[in-house]
Each structure stands twice: as C-alpha cells, then as structure tokens.
Amino acid sequence: MKRKRKNVLSVVAALAVTGLCALLPLAGCKRAEPPQGDAPRLVSLAPNLTEIVFAIGADGLLVGRTDVCDYPPEAARIPTVGGFAAPRLEQLLAANPTHILECSLADASVKGLLATLGIPLLHIPCSRLDDIPQAIEHVGELTGQEAQAQPLAEHIRAGLAQARAANTTHAPPPSVLLLFAPDLLITTSTNTFVSELLALAGGTNAAAEVGGTDYFHVSLEWLLARDPDIILCLFDTQGKPPTSLFDTRMCWGSLQAVRNHRVKTLADLNTVLRPGPRVLEGIAQLKACLEGN
C-alpha cells in the first residue's frame, strides 16, 4: 500500500508542475527527415511534448522518450530514457541528444549535470491551456517545422476561443469533483489546465474555493459537505463501472453523485491529463460526459 501511495503521489506531483473536437490530421503533416549532420537530436521527457513533436511531423528528430510516451502508437519505436520527468542518465546520454525537452523535471540536479555536459535542457511551460499553442510553436521553431506547427497552434487557439465563447449558458453548471486516485482524495484547484478544461466543458470545479497548491488532498468531511453533483474519475478504473468503486465505502453512499450513479470516467483520459495537441478532443469528451445521464 505504501508503494502504491508513493506512485500515486509521484503522478500527482508531476501533474502539479505541468499545471491534463477535431484535430489537424497527422497524416497531412510533412515528416521531418531523421537526424543527420547538424539536425537536432531530441529527447522528450514528457508525453505531451512527445505528442507535439509527432503532431508537427518532427518525430524523425526524436532519439529518446519516456516510458509513458505512448501516443501516437508510432512512439513505441523511439528508445526510452526513463520515466516521466525522471530520466535515467545512462540511457539519456546514450541517446546522444542535442536538446532535451521538459516541462516538469523531477530532479533539479539533472539540470546542472546537463549544463556541464553542454546539452541544452529546454523548459516548455504547459501548465495552462494558453501555454499549449505557444509550446507547439516553440517546438516548431526548434525543429524547423514552423509550416506544420503554426496551423496546429492556430487551430487550437481558435478552438479554445470558440469553446470560451460558447460557454455562456445561464443554467447552473454541475459541481464536479475531479478525482485523481481511487484510494486517495486528491483533487485540483482552478489553477490547472484540467480545471480550465472542465469549465469550458460546462462544469464547475467542486474545489473552486480552495486556493494554494494546484493538486492537494481533501478530507472525507470536506467532500461530504461539498456533495458534488458529479465525481469524475481521472484514473484507470480497471474496467469497473466507476460508481462501483465507491458505493460500498463508508459514508460515500450518502453522496448524491454515488446515489444517482453520476460517478464517471472518460474513454481516453490522456486527452484531458496531457496538455498537448489533443486538448480540443479533451473538451469534447468532458462535455459529452457532463451532458450524459
């Protein structure tokens, strides 16, 4: 149990630093040539950055990825260099990168070591929705794929603007608890891109009044007092109906979301957990979830 708790907290810590519609078809992107001569050799330390590199057709420059960079499926051909934001130095250096892309480096000492070795570590902010188009443009400039990056960035900007303009309903939005672990009451404030996505989909964060840390624990007493309309499970439910995870737990049965079977999850959690090129798809998934019975 302690090991499981540690793994969950590691995921949430990584989320805290990163802050979670149609896309331009990847098939239409012009693929960059494999690294040759002075071409950049990129290592991505975050799955959302790996998705960006593929989305703009620069994947031919990727020489390393994390073991959770699993989208698109073609990413599997890229050698792994460690976990999310936690590279294994031996594998990282074996990739012989010229640039390392990160948005939430777990070990600050790695930065100093890479600087000593003369390997640029590029921090690409992705903690808020409006960071995503800028991140795409940044990676496009680095890889020489501006012609593919710019339309994708503008497509996402336009989609976000459209979602904001459409989100003007006068009906009270449902209160939603964003739950990040099955056994720990971990949720998020409104300062994260996941909460921003929820607002654009027509929901309100049940923890909206809580300030401070982006991702944090709440007590069962707090949850019972807040009594959200919907509980959204942003973790793998192992194929089980989400409500079944809580309907036998002490006190949870008194929550209206549990009584009304409004404990939900999403078909593809990564569209809302990764601030990357599939973010508009994430909004569409959340909207469908909130509007469903």
PEWORA-V363659 format. One line per field, one symbol per residue. ss: DSSP state (H for helix, E for strand, - for the rest). phi: phi as a letter, one per 30 degrees, with the letter a starting at -180 (. if undefined). psi: psi as a letter, one per 30 degrees, with the letter a starting at -180 (. if undefined). A space follows every 50 residues. Layout:
BEGIN
ss: ???
phi: ???
psi: ???
END
This chain:
BEGIN
ss: -HHHHHHHHHHHHHHHHH-------HHH-------------EEE--HHHH HHHHH---HHHEEEE-------HHHHH--E-EE--EE-HHHHHH----EE EE-----HHHHHHHHHH--EEEE-----HHHHHHHHHHHHHHH--HHHHH HHHHHHHHHHHHHHHH-------EEEEEE------EEE----HHHHHHHH H-EEE---------EEE--HHHHHHH---EEEE--------HHHH----- -HHH-HHHH---EE-----HHHH-----HHHHHHHHHHHHH--
phi: .dddddddddddddddddb..ccddddddddddeebhcddcccccbdddd ddeddcicddcdcaaddcdcbdeddddddcbkceibdceddddddhdcbb cbbaddcdddeddddddicdccdcdbdbedddedddddddddcicedcdd ddddddeddddddddddbdcdedddbddccadcbdcbbdddcdddddedd djcbddceddciedbadbddddddddhddbccdcaddhideedddbdcde idddddddechccbbbdbdddcccdbdcddddddddddddddd
psi: eeeeeeeeeeeeeeeeef..allkkeffkkklllkkcgkkjkkkgkeeee eeeefgggfffkglllfgjgklfffffkklgaljgiljeeeefffhlfkk klfikejffeeeeeeefgjkjjkjkhfleffeeeeeeeeeeefghefeee eeeeeeeeeeeeeeefigkfkkkkkkjjkfkffkikalagglfeeeeeef fglkkfgefkabkeklklleeeeeeeilekkjjhlkghgkkeeffffgkk ffffkeeeeghhjlalejfffffjiafgeeeeeeeeeeeefl.
END
